[in-house]
Amino acid sequence: MKKFYTLLATALVAVSASAQVYFVGDFQGWAPATPTEATKAEDGSWVVEIQNVPTFKMSTAFGDWETFNAGALMIEGADNIENLGKELKTAPGNQDIVLPYLGDYKIVISADYSTAVLTTTTPPPTGPVSLYLRGGMNDWGAPDLWKMSSEDGVTYWFDCQGETKIPAGTEFKIADANWAKYDFGAGDEIVPFDEPIQWFHKGENGVMSEDYEGTVKFVLVDDTTADVTVFPTIVDHVAGVADITVSENEAAEYFNLQGIRVAAPENGLFIRRQGNTVTKVLVK
């Protein structure tokens, strides 16, 4: 930890005391050459007010993305609603800064760029956060057609069929409409079977292994982890897995519990798929 703060102090000292602070996001088209400029207050701090924002980036330099990212700063804990109004540490880093929820925010950066305070006049949303399957099948949008159903904001369901079939090779994620609070990815090829796999917030895109029609179940574990089951067929949302017809004429395929195909399984627990039948088997 001591080393981290030494590096941070060195990076901040390198920034000129008169350097402007710049912001980019949906509010200005994510254009690093024409960013929104903060205003310098009497105490030397930098202040900006941005509207209807889920995520943004800030930097002490502007121009092309390489220049902007070279001077970019992160705000630690900016995505936690409990940190609104608190003094948060900044650190060099060019990742998107995620806010607790979509809203209008005032951001105050200290004169030495070491801390930031975020406040908002927008009340927090109520009820379950709406989640969507977002990917190449819908141009990464969040249309109502791809909205998942939920009663408690913890467990979500979606039936892929007909218009909502996902073609083989399609990349997709499960996220809210603003890519803000929830942005979950599988980070691997997705092989449908009736066991949950862990997905992670800000994880890599998942890729559907085959043309897919079935039920996706998403269970939120915490703000960074979810258990996602991509069932090989449509299932009963209340009872769980519906009856799956057996097809014994097709060759069996095997996958480990992470969904990775295994050519010759041995010594362990595996997922066996034969046609539309998916079972868990112990191989010795």
MOGI-V228658 format. One record per pair of residues at least 6 apart in sequence whose C-alpha atoms are under 6 Angstrom apart, sorted by the first residue. I is the first residue (numbers start at 1). GAP is how many residues later the second one is. Records with the same first field share a line. If there is no record, write none. Layout:
I->GAP / GAP
//
This chain:
20->40
21->17 / 38 / 39
22->13 / 14 / 15 / 36 / 37
23->12 / 13 / 34 / 35
24->6 / 11 / 32 / 33
25->31
32->30 / 31 / 32
33->29 / 30 / 31
38->8 / 9 / 10
39->7 / 8
40->6
44->67
45->64 / 65 / 66
46->62 / 63
47->60 / 61
48->58 / 59
49->56 / 57
50->54 / 55
51->53
52->50 / 51 / 52
53->49 / 50
54->45 / 47 / 48 / 124 / 126
55->42 / 43 / 44
56->40 / 41
57->39 / 40
58->14 / 15
59->12 / 13 / 14
60->11
61->7 / 10
62->6
69->25
72->21 / 22
73->18 / 19 / 20
74->16 / 17 / 18 / 19
75->15
76->13 / 14
78->21
79->19 / 20 / 21
80->20
81->19
84->34 / 35
85->32 / 33 / 34
86->31
87->29 / 30
88->27 / 28
89->25 / 26
90->24 / 25
98->82
103->19
104->16 / 18
105->14 / 15
106->12 / 13
107->10 / 11
108->8 / 9
109->6 / 7
128->25
130->46
131->16 / 17 / 44 / 45
132->10 / 14 / 15 / 16 / 42 / 43
133->13 / 40 / 41
134->6 / 7 / 38 / 39
135->36 / 37
136->34 / 35
142->35
148->8 / 9 / 10
149->7 / 8
150->6
154->65 / 66
155->63 / 64
156->61 / 62
157->59 / 60
158->57 / 58
159->55 / 56
160->53 / 54 / 55
161->52
165->47 / 48
166->45 / 46
167->44
168->40 / 41 / 42 / 43
169->38 / 39 / 40
170->37 / 38
171->34 / 35 / 36
172->33 / 34
173->11 / 12 / 32
174->10
175->7 / 8 / 9
176->6
183->18 / 19
184->15 / 16 / 17 / 18 / 19
185->14 / 15 / 18 / 19 / 20 / 21
186->13 / 19 / 20
187->16 / 17 / 18 / 19
188->18
189->17 / 18 / 19 / 20
190->17 / 18 / 19
191->18 / 68
192->38 / 39 / 40
193->37 / 38 / 39
194->37
195->34
196->31 / 32 / 33
197->30 / 31
198->28 / 29
199->26 / 27
200->24 / 25
201->23
214->17 / 18 / 19 / 20
215->16 / 19
216->13 / 14
217->11 / 12
218->9 / 10
219->7 / 8
220->6
235->6 / 7
236->6
246->31
247->28
250->24 / 25
252->21 / 22
253->19 / 20
254->7 / 8 / 17 / 18
255->6 / 7 / 15 / 16
256->14
266->17 / 18
267->16 / 17
268->14 / 15
269->12 / 13
270->10 / 11
271->8 / 9
272->6 / 7 / 8
//
